[in-house]
Amino acid sequence: TPMQNHLDEFFAMV
Amino acid sequence: MFEARLVQGNLLKKVVDAVKDLVTDANFDCSSSGFTLQAMDNSHVSLVSLSLRSDGFEHFRCDRNMSMGMSLGNLAKILKCAGNDDIVTMKAADDGDTVTFMFESPKEDRVSDFELKLMDIDSEHLGIPDTDYAATVTLPAAEYQRICRDLSSIGDTVVISATKDGVKFSSSGDVGTANITVRQNTTADKKEEQVSIDLKEPVALTFALRYLNSFAKATPLASHVSLSMARDLPVMVDYQISDMGHLRFYLAPKIED
């Protein structure tokens, strides 16, 4: 089953 | 001093109603260019990005950049007290710990003001990179809302697959399986029924429906919504707010291990 990713993996804290 | 006067005051109510179930407390950032909000839901799976340009307000003054932390639930309660056609004015002193909302009826025969205590919220600002999306689908906002609602009764995830023939939303669960295909129809006689697909290459992504459903609470804000997708990247669900800016949502995909 596909795992839910989190936005922190795609967008960096600025 | 921050002061902003919005003639179409109910726009603020629609924005807050669209995001208050996804984000509980958030910072509204004010600068001379406008009024923005960026916040993730508690699970960091989705992000809301609001941008209202200062030139969309009848009057907009922001002497010093400021960040106003608010409980969106409390803000929604206050905005519920505004009449649908009221003019809404927000006011906050530079170093104040409250923000005042003034509601004026169109005939100016009823004026009310509500003061909301501001909160200290540590703002975690994310950089959203410009993305060269493989596909951008623009469809009536009500159609998107209906697809999300219908598929939610079938399963809790949806595969969105964009090809040149159209965009297919598929879901399966204990009930069974469902496929909803929407085809491009830029020739629809009524503009609000138009569906357009800007496809660079076919793309298919899997998402949790409960977030896509939550985004659809923004439907009253715009006639259309755009879904922008790229392989293994968050989808951008974009509601353009006419003459003012946008309310955008980002949702991380579910990816096979």
Interface residues (C-beta under 8 A of the other chain):
Chain A: P2 M3 Q4 N5 H6 L7 D8 E9 F10 F11 A12 M13 V14
Chain B: M40 S43 H44 V45 S46 L47 E124 H125 L126 G127 I128 P129 T157 T206 A208 L233 P234 Y250 A252 P253 K254 I255 E256 D257
